[in-house]
Amino acid sequence: MDLKKLTPGEMTTGVSGVLLLVFSFFAWFGVDTPVGDFTRNGWQAPKSFFSIVAILIGIVLAAHVIVEKLTGVDLPDRLGSIGWGVVHLAGGGIAFLFVLIKAILGGDYFTVSLDRKFGLWLGLISAAGLAVGGYLMAKEAGELPGALGGAKGGSAPQPPPPTA
């Protein structure tokens, strides 16, 4: 495994995906009672759909980087007409949006209002790292439009000129 093969975008995506998985087991919501503490992690209710989808997206994005770049497995350069950088950008954006929704909606669990815990904020930062890593990967591959910082202003590579 040669970590020097990784671009900044790939490294950001890989690290963020692994950290999101780790932080998913931390307490995201909780309440302190006289009897003891009651906490819920990223895999548990309330509103677990959003966090579970975000965590699974993070695992898939990190696994793609690890499998393709660090183990030498050859994967196609594109998914149909969409490049991997755009796939990572979209996945990271969705993961961030879902964790943000969970943070905004809060933690009402049955009749108990749960407080937001530190693990939720770490998960939100990790999900933001997925989006940033996806942006960097798309920019490095030249897949971004000019308005988003792309050099060429288009997402599809230009076809080669016809030969005579």
C-alpha positions in Angstrom: 0.0 0.0 0.0 1.5 3.2 -1.2 -0.3 6.2 0.2 1.7 8.5 -2.1 -0.6 7.3 -5.0 -3.5 9.1 -3.4 -4.4 12.6 -4.5 -5.6 15.1 -1.9 -9.2 14.5 -2.9 -8.9 10.7 -2.6 -7.1 11.0 0.7 -9.8 13.3 2.1 -12.6 11.0 0.9 -10.9 7.9 2.3 -10.2 9.4 5.7 -13.6 11.0 6.0 -15.4 7.8 5.1 -13.5 5.8 7.7 -14.0 8.5 10.3 -17.7 8.7 9.6 -17.9 5.0 10.2 -16.0 5.3 13.5 -18.0 8.3 14.7 -21.2 6.5 13.8 -20.7 4.4 17.0 -20.3 7.5 19.2 -23.3 9.0 21.0 -25.2 11.3 18.6 -28.2 12.0 20.9 -28.8 11.5 24.5 -30.4 12.5 27.7 -29.0 12.6 31.3 -31.4 11.3 33.9 -31.1 10.7 37.6 -31.0 7.0 36.9 -28.3 7.3 34.3 -27.5 8.3 30.7 -29.5 7.3 27.7 -27.7 7.7 24.4 -28.3 6.8 20.7 -25.6 6.5 18.1 -25.7 7.1 14.4 -27.2 3.6 13.6 -30.1 4.0 16.0 -33.4 6.0 16.1 -34.4 8.8 16.1 -34.5 9.4 12.4 -32.0 6.7 11.7 -32.8 6.5 8.0 -30.8 9.6 7.3 -27.7 8.7 9.3 -27.7 5.1 8.1 -27.8 6.1 4.4 -25.1 8.7 5.0 -22.9 6.2 6.8 -23.3 3.6 4.1 -22.5 6.2 1.4 -19.3 7.1 3.3 -18.3 3.4 3.5 -18.9 2.9 -0.2 -16.9 6.1 -1.2 -14.0 5.2 1.1 -14.1 1.6 -0.1 -13.9 2.7 -3.7 -10.8 4.8 -3.1 -9.2 2.1 -1.0 -9.9 -0.7 -3.5 -9.0 1.2 -6.6 -6.0 3.1 -5.5 -4.4 1.1 -2.7 -5.0 -2.5 -3.9 -4.4 -2.0 -7.6 -7.8 -3.2 -8.8 -8.7 -1.8 -12.2 -12.1 -0.2 -12.3 -13.6 1.6 -15.3 -12.6 5.3 -15.6 -16.3 6.3 -15.8 -19.7 5.1 -14.8 -21.4 5.5 -18.2 -21.0 9.1 -19.0 -20.3 10.2 -15.4 -16.8 10.3 -14.0 -15.9 9.0 -10.5 -15.2 12.5 -9.2 -18.8 13.6 -9.9 -20.0 10.3 -8.3 -18.0 11.1 -5.2 -19.1 14.7 -5.2 -22.8 13.7 -5.4 -22.4 11.0 -2.8 -20.5 13.2 -0.4 -23.1 16.0 -0.8 -26.0 13.6 -0.1 -24.2 12.2 3.0 -23.6 15.7 4.3 -27.2 16.7 3.6 -28.6 13.7 5.4 -26.4 14.1 8.5 -27.3 17.9 8.5 -31.0 17.0 8.3 -30.6 14.7 11.3 -28.8 17.4 13.2 -31.5 20.0 12.4 -34.5 17.8 13.1 -33.1 16.8 16.5 -33.8 13.9 18.6 -37.3 13.4 19.7 -37.5 9.8 20.8 -41.1 8.9 21.8 -41.9 11.6 24.4 -38.3 12.4 25.4 -36.4 15.2 23.7 -32.8 14.1 23.3 -29.8 16.4 23.4 -27.4 16.5 20.5 -24.1 14.9 21.5 -20.5 15.3 20.4 -20.6 12.3 18.0 -23.2 13.9 15.9 -21.0 16.9 15.2 -18.0 14.7 14.5 -20.2 12.8 12.0 -21.3 16.0 10.4 -17.7 17.2 10.0 -16.8 13.8 8.5 -19.7 13.9 6.1 -18.6 17.4 5.1 -15.1 15.9 4.4 -16.8 13.5 2.0 -18.3 16.3 0.1 -15.0 18.3 0.0 -13.1 15.1 -1.1 -15.6 14.5 -3.8 -15.2 18.1 -5.0 -11.5 17.8 -5.0 -11.6 14.5 -6.9 -13.9 16.0 -9.5 -11.7 19.1 -9.9 -8.6 16.9 -10.2 -10.2 14.9 -12.9 -11.4 18.0 -14.8 -15.0 17.0 -14.4 -16.4 20.2 -12.9 -18.0 22.9 -14.9 -16.3 26.3 -15.1 -18.7 27.9 -12.6 -17.7 25.4 -9.9 -13.9 25.8 -10.4 -13.4 23.5 -13.4 -10.7 24.4 -15.8 -12.4 23.3 -19.0 -16.0 24.4 -18.2 -17.5 21.0 -19.1 -17.9 17.6 -17.6 -17.4 15.4 -20.6 -14.0 15.1 -22.2 -13.8 16.4 -25.8 -13.7 13.7 -28.5 -10.5 13.4 -30.5 -10.5 15.2 -33.8 -11.4 13.0 -36.8 -8.4 11.6 -38.7 -8.3 11.8 -42.5 
